[in-house]
Amino acid sequence: MSSSAKPEHLQQLIDSIAALHKESYIKSLQATVEQVTLGDISTIRAPAHFVVGSEDTLTPVAMHREMAAKLGGAPVTVLPGAGHLSNIEAADAFNAAAMAWLLPRAELAQRPSNWHAASASRIG
């Protein structure tokens, strides 16, 4: 968390970690920390937007900028004073950034043409 995280943010983090399966969480952290390269993500064709806290030490701003460059210049929004849990620490700013990027793309949210009618009716 960032140096400016509030006590309620820390408690939310503690509560969420307590609800996790310990072994799975440890494996996830190990994979993140031990990751040496980003891999070849340049073949991804889906639209992307990176939202990162300026004080994120687990996945720093530089890592997000590198990934964005590999995706052809995807936007990167940096939330000042937030850490890795920017969606908790700066929820309003995180939601505003996400919605500002998502809403103009709403018309892209069509069902794939190769879905069966039965699958589409189950989904909505």
N, C-alpha and C positions, 0 to 999 in steps of 0.2 A: 504494500500500500504506500501511498505517497506520504510525505512528511506532514501534509495538511489534512490527512484523513481524520474524520470525526470519530468519536468513540462508537457511535451507532453503526458506522461503516465497518469498523473492526469487529463489532459483535455480529453483524450480518455475515462477514467472512467466516468467523469462528463457527457460527451456526451452520453455514453451508458446508464447510469442511467436515464438521461432525456428522453430517448426513451422508457423506460419501463412504464408499467402500475403500478402506485404507490401502489395500494392495493396488487397486486400480489407480488411485490418486498418486501414489508413489511412482508407479510406472509412467504415468503421464508427465509428472515433474521430471523424472529421469530423462525421458525422451526429449523434452524441451531443452533441458540443460545440456545434454550430450549431443544435441544436433549441431553438427559442424557446418553443414551447408544447407542451403534452402532447397536444394534439388532443382530440377528443371521444371519450373512452373510456367515457363514461357508459352507452353502449348495450351494453357487454359484459355478458353474463349468466352467464358462467362464474365459479365460485368462485375467489377469488384470495387470496393471502397474500404479503405483501412481507417479505423478510428483507434487512436492510441493515446494514452496518457503521457504527458511530457516527462514524468518521473517513472515511467515503466522500466524497471531494470531486468525483468524476466524476458520480455520481448521489446527491446528498445525501439525508439523512433527510427534509428538508422536501419534496423532490420525491416521495418515496415516500408521505409522508402526504397530499400533494395528490392523487396518483393513487388512493390508498385511499379518500379522501373521495368522489372522482368515481365510485367503484365501490360506493357505498352504505355505506361504512364497513368496507371489508375490513381485516383485522388487519395490523398492521405490527409486526414483531419487530426491535428494534434490538440488535445485538450489540456490546457495549462493547469499545472498543479495536481494532476491526477496521476495515479500509478497504474499498475497492471489491471486493477479492477475499476477502470474508468466508468464503466456502466453503473457502478454503485457509488463511487466517490463523486462523480460529476454527472449524475443521472439525467438531469435536465439538458445539459449540453450534449451528452452522448445521444439522447433521444432526438434532439433537434438536428444534430448532424446526420444521424441515420435516416430520419424522415425526409430531410431536405434532399438526400440522395435517392431514397427509395421512391418517393411520390412521383417524380417525373418519369419513372420507369414502370409505373403501375400497368400501363397498357402492354408491357412485355410479359406480364404474368398470365399468359394463356397456356392452356393445357397442351402438351405435346401432341402433334397430330397422330402419332403412332400408338396412343393409348386406346384401349378397348372401351367401348361404351359402358360395359359393366364396371370397369375400374373407375371411370369418370363419375358414374352415378354414386359409387360408394364414397368418393372423396368429396363430392359436393356439387 
